[in-house]
């Protein structure tokens, strides 16, 4: 009889929180296994506004500690992931009749600067009507009083941030098992003892564990149902949707943070990936978590508000390249406005269900690292282990090493275009040198996949061999990031499929099946006119 492998902690969920916890725990010497029923970053972490920000809006609800934490973590992430997290200047226009007037905005800006007193980014400035119009001529003139400008940061591809945390965890000894659905959390004498899960081929597995961290976001309550005892409801999410459009007439140079006329809720218009990301909405959601789509009402709302602020845009539904939507895993609240539900994370020790079981409720992309540190500190107490101090504040993520060297090597390679070099560095950071090495050792991988010279064939082999991509959808949407181009990378699909088939050893039928799944997934982001 085979004895199941045993781990100190099983982390269920390979989103940003689960990945961050896995990295921290593994770096501190814990034996870690990460399980996710899908690919990594295929849930909440991929549907954010892709900002690393201090949460200016949280000042309205007096969540000062959260703003301070967020600003501190923004500075940290700029340091440990400089290739992924970039400064972003944001303008807040002030219009007459708005709920938030010039004085309130100015006070908010001052508070923001004070709370980020040691930041690396410039302080805010206030512009009068003529000054902001000179900077952004496409901005609506009617009722415009002026604007505030400040800096936050952007992570263009949150998927890559999640991946690099998992890569770091793996390098420190963690086991990463995607497409592994947990079916049962088993206990012994009231304490967590084992995890039973099924892999993508339907094979059953059991691993022994001393603790479990349920970091499944909106699925927290569903996962808790696999434990022997039931619990009350912990998560009551709100739905957020975004639309992505190409540049439009009068489009802004900087990001904009604007109060919607329809409901007073702030939303963003952000330059992103050579397009504009517009969102988000905030609607209570209690429907299925498996296929969440932006509703037509949400799309119309975002289009109308953008056209109001930038009147020359004249956007219609037909101008939307794609849209995405998901659910924020916020604490369950039966009543009250959605915007007032706290965005602070909660580390819930589920001792009434099973000793050694923790659930992560809420949290933000920006503060995942600090949440992870606090969670591992809590695990140390549960496991009765004296662990080393947290190292994630200063330890660079894998792609943040060797960026200058990788840039020099790419520049010296005559088959790599400047556009490809820039793109490779922005996605893989210093690890782009390893992509290049594959291309230089195999002529079949040294070709460009697109006529614009941006995508290198070696990337496909690299993400399969080094980044545990298991499907075409993984490769296109969560590794190479081609799926978020304005055309969703569709012209590249056949070439990527052929390269992946060689790596995986797929039959023709298997390759065709994977290609159909990829097209169906890409189609799910489309908005019907």
N, C-alpha and C positions, 0 to 999 in steps of 0.2 A: 504493500500500500504506500503510495506516494504521500509524503508529508507536505502540506501546503507551505509555500514560502511565507516568511513572516516579516512584517514591516512595523516600524514604530507608528507610522501614521499613513492612512490612505486619504488622499484628497480627491473628492468627487467634484468634478467640474474643472475644465481646462480653459476657463476664461481668464481675465486679467487677475482677479483675486486668487483663484486657484493656482495659477502659474506663479504669482508673486509669493504665495505661501510656500509652494514647493521649492522655489529657489532659496528662500530664507532658511527653511527647515533643513534642506540638504547641505547648505553651506555651514550650518551649525552642527552637522554630524548625525542628524536623524536619518533613519532608513525610510525612504519615501517612495510611495507609488501614487501616480496620478491616473485617474480613470475618467473618461468622458464618453457618453454614448454616441457622440458625433466627433467631428474633427475639432481641434483646438480653435478657440475664438469663433465659434459658429453660433453664438447666442448674443447676449446683451452687450458684450464688449465691442462687438462689431457694428452696433447700431447707434453709437454715440455721435455727438457733434464733432468728435475727433479733436477736442481741445484739452490742453493741459492748463487749467485756469484756476484762479483763486475763488471763483464763485461769487462774483460781485453781487448777484441777485440775492444771495443768502444774507447779505447785510440787512435787507428789508425785514427779515424774520429774526434778527438779532442772533444769528448763528455765528457769533464772532470766533469761537474756537475752531469751527469748521473752516472759516475763511483763512484764519491764521495757519492752520494745518495745511490747507491746500496751497497757499502761497509758499510755505516752506518746502513742500513736496515738489512744487513746480521748479524751484531752484535746484533741488536734488536731481530731478530727472533731466534737467538741462545739462547737468554735469555727467551723469552716468550713461546717458543715451543721446549724445549730441547729434548723432547722425539721423535720429528719428524725431527728436523734439526740437522744434525751431521757433524763434520769436515770431509773434504775430501782433501787428498793430491793429487796434480796434477803435472804431469811432462810434460814439453814441449821439445821434442827432437829437436835438430838443425842439419839439414843435409846440406851438401854442395849444392849450387845451388838453395836453397830455397829463396823465396822472403823475408823472415824475417830471417836475419842473427843473429849471436851471440850478436853483439853489440846492435841491435834493441831490441832483447828479453831482454837483461840485463837492458837497459834503461826502458823498459816497466815494468819490475819487480820492479825497484827502484821507479818508479812513483806510482805503485800499493801500495807499502809499505808506501810511504809518504801519499797517500790519505786515507789510513786506519791506521793512526798513533795511534789510541786508540784501535786497534783491540785486540781480545783475542787469536788470532791464531798466530803461529810462523811466522817469516819473511821468505822471499825466500832464497834459496841457489842455487849456480851454480855448476854443476858437469862437469868434463871433460869426455872425451869419455870412458876411462877405468872405471871411477867411476859409470857412469850410466849403463854400461854393467854389472858391478858386481851386481848392484841393480836389473836390469831388463835384465837377460841373453837372453830372447826371442826377444829383440829389434833388429831391422835390424842393421847390422854392416856397410854395404857399405855406404860411404859418411857421416857417423855419426861423428859429431864434438863435441857434448856434449849435455847438457840439463839444463834447469832451473826447479826448483821444488818450488811450493808454495802451500798455503792452501786456499781453498774456503770451501763451505759447500754443503751438499746434503740433499734434502727432498725426501726420498725414495718413498713416496706415497703422491703426491700433493693432491690427493683426500681427504686424511685425514686432511690436512691443511685447505682446503676449508670447509670441514664438521665442523671442530672445530670452525671456525669463525661463521658459521651459528648456531651452538649450543650456542655459546656465545651470538649471537644476539637474539636468541629465549629466552634465560634465562633473557635477558634485556627487553623482552616484544615484540620483533618482531614476526610477523607471517610469516612462511615459507610455501609457496605453490608451490611445484614442480608439474610437469605435468599440468601446467596451462598456456595455450598459449594466449598471448595478441593479440587480434584482432583489438582493436581500442583504440587510445589515444584521449579522448574527451576533448574539450575545451569550455570555456565560456568567451566571451568578449576577446578572444585572449590569454587566460591563461589556463594552464592545470587545468582540473576540475575532470576528472574521467578516470578510466581504465575499459575496457570491455574485459573479458577473458573467455575462455572455459576450463573446467577441463577435466581429462582423460576419464570421463564417458560421455562427451558431454554436460554437464550441463553449462548453461550460468550464468555468474556472473558480477556484476558491483561494483566497490569500488570507493568512492570519494577520491581524492588526491589533495594536494596543490602543489606537485612537483613530477617529474619523473626523475629517473636516468636510462638512457639506457646503461647498462653495458653488452651488448650481444656480445661483441667481433666482429667476422667477420660478424655477423648478424645486426650490428648497422644500416646500411642503410635500411635493410629490415624492421626493427622495426619502423624507422622513416616514412616509407610509410604508417603506420597505423594512423599517425597524419593528421589533415585536410589539411595542406600545404605541398607541396613537397620541397625538398632541393637538393643541389648539392651532389655529391658523396664524402663521407668522408673517407671510408676505402678501401684500395687496398692491400689485404693481399698477403703474400708469403707462399707457402707450405713448410712444414718441415716434414721429415720422419725419423723414427728411426727403427733399427732392433735390436732384442734381441736374443742372442745366449748363449749357455752354455759355460762353461770354455773350452778353447782350448789349444793346445800345444803351449807353450811359452807365455801364457797369462800374462799380467802384474799384479803386486801386487797393484799398484796405478792406478789412473785414468790417461789417457793421452789426451793431447790437441795437435793435430797434423795438420800440413798444408798439405792439399791434393795435390798430384802431378798433378791431372787432371786439377784443376782450381784455386789452391792457396787458397781455402777457408778452414779455420780451422774447424775441427770436433773433436768430443770427442769419446773416448773409455773408458767406465766407469764401474767399478765393481758395480753391482746393483742387489739386491734381489737374491743373489747367482748365478747371471748370469752376462752377459756383455751387456750394453746398448750402442749402436753405432749410432751416428748421430751428426748433422742433416744436411739435405739439405736445400736449400733456393731458391725456384723457384716461379716466379710470377704465381698467380692463379686467374682465373676468371670463373671457372666452378662451378658446384653445390656444395653447402656447406653441403649437407645432408649425403652423403656417400663418404668420402674422404679416399683414399687408397694409400699406398706407391706403386709407379709405379715400374715396373721391372727395368727400367733404374736407378732409385734411389737406389734400392736394390743392383744392380750389382755394382754401384759406391761405395757404402759403403763397400761391401764385398771386392772389389778389393783394395781399399785404406787400409783396415785393413790388408789384406794379404801382402801388400807392406811393411807396418811398422813392422808387426810381421810375418815374412816369414814362420815360422813353423806352423802357424795356418791352412793354406790350407782350409779355409772356402769355402763352397759352399752354394747355395740357400737351399739345403736340411738340412743344419745345423742351419737354422733360426727357433727358437721356435715360434716367432710371430713378427709382425711389427705393428707400428701404425703411423698415419699421421694426420696432421691437418693444419689449416691456422692461421698464425700470423695476428692479426688485426691491421696492420700498417697503417699509414696515406697514403692516395691515392697519388701516384706519377706516372704520365704517362710514364716518361722516367727515365733513369739512372740505375745503377747497384742495384740489390736487397740489397746487403750488406750495401749500403750507406744510405738506408732509416732509419731514426732515430728510435731508440728503446725507446725514451722518450715518456711518456704518455701525452696526451692532454685532458684537461677537457674542452669540447666544450659546451658553453652555447648557446642553439639553440633558442635564443629569436626571430629570424625571423620566426620560425615555430610556437612556442608557448612559452609564458612566463612560467617559471618554469620547462622547459625541458632542461636536460643536457645529453650529450653523452660522453662516455669514449672511446677514441681512443688510441690504442696502450697500452703500459704498459708491465711490466715484472712480473713474479712470485715473484721475489726478492723484488720488490718495491711496492707491492700491498698495504701494510699497510700505507705507506706515501701517496700514491695516494688517499686512502680512507680518510685520515685526511684532505687533501687539498679539496676533494670533499665535505665533510661535512662542512668545513669552508665556501665553496662557497654556499652551501645550506642555511646556516645560514643567509647569506646576501639576498638570494632570498626570503626566508621566513620572513625576517625581524625579526629574533629571536636572542636573545642573549643567546648563548649556553655555557655550561660549557667547560672547556679546554679538549682537546683530552686525553683519558686515555689509549689508546691502546699500547703506547710505553712501558709501564711498567706492564700492567695487563696481567697476565698469561692466556694463552688459557686453556680451561677446562681440557685437559689431562695432563697439566704440573703441576697440583696440586696433592700432595699425592703420588708421584711415589715411594718413599722409602717404605711407608706404604703398598702400593699395592704389591710391590715386596716381602715383608715379608709375607703377607697373602697368596700369591701364593705359596711361598716356603713351607708354613705350610700345604697346601692342598695336601693330599697324592695321589689324582687322577689327579693332574696337573703335567705333565712332565716338565723337565727343558726347553726343546725346546718350549713347549707351553707357558711357563711363559715368556721366552725371546720374543717370537712373540707377545704375548698379550700386553706386556709393550711397544713394539716398535710401535704398532698400536693404542692402546687405552690410553697409558700412565697411569696416576693414575686412570683413569676410568675403568681400568681392574679389580679393586676391585669390581665394580658393576656387571661386568660380572661373577666374581667368586661367588658373593652373589646369583645370579640367579641359578648357578649350585648347590650350597649347599642347596638351598631350594626346588629344584626339581630334584630328582634322574635321570629322563629322560634326563636332560640337563647336567649331570655330565660326560657324556661319550665323548671319543675322536672320531672324525669322520674319522680319517686317521690312517693307520698303523704306521706311523712315530711319532704319538703323538704330532701333532702341532696345530690341530684345535679342539676347544671345542664346543660341541653342544650348549651350552648356548649363544655363540656369535650370533647365528641366531635369537634367541628370543630377544636378547639385541638390535641388530641393527634394528629390526622391531619395537620394543616398544619405543626405545629411540633415534633412528637416522633416522627416517622417510624413511626407505627403503620401497619401494612399489612394487618391482618386484625381481625375482631371479637375473636378471642382476645387479640391484642395489646392492644386497647382495654380490654377488660374485666378481664384478669388482670395486665397489666403497665403500664398507664397510669393509668386511673381507679381501679384496685384494687377495683372493685365485686365481682370474683370471689371475694374473700376475706371478704365479709360472710357471716353465718351461713347465709343462703339462697343464697349464691354469686352474688347479683345477678340471679337468674333472672327475677324479675318485670320487670326492666329490659331483658332481651334484645331483645324486639321493637322497642321504641322506639330503642334504641341501633343496631340493625340498620337501621332506616329512616333515621336520621340519617347513618349511615355510607354507606348506599347513595347518598344525595344527594351527599355529599362525593366519593366514589369514582366516581360515575356507573355503579354496578352495574345490571345488568338484574335483573328479578324472579328469574330462575333463579339468578343469581350471588348475590343477597342470600340466597335460601333455602339455597343451598349453604354459604355462610359461616355461617349460623345453625346448620345441622346440625353443622358442624365445631366451633362454639363449644359446643354442647350436649354433643357427644361428649367434648370436652376437660374440661368441667365434670364430666361423669359419671365421668371417669377418677380423680377425687379421692374419689369415694364409696367407702365401706367396706361390703362385702356382709355382711348379718347372718347 
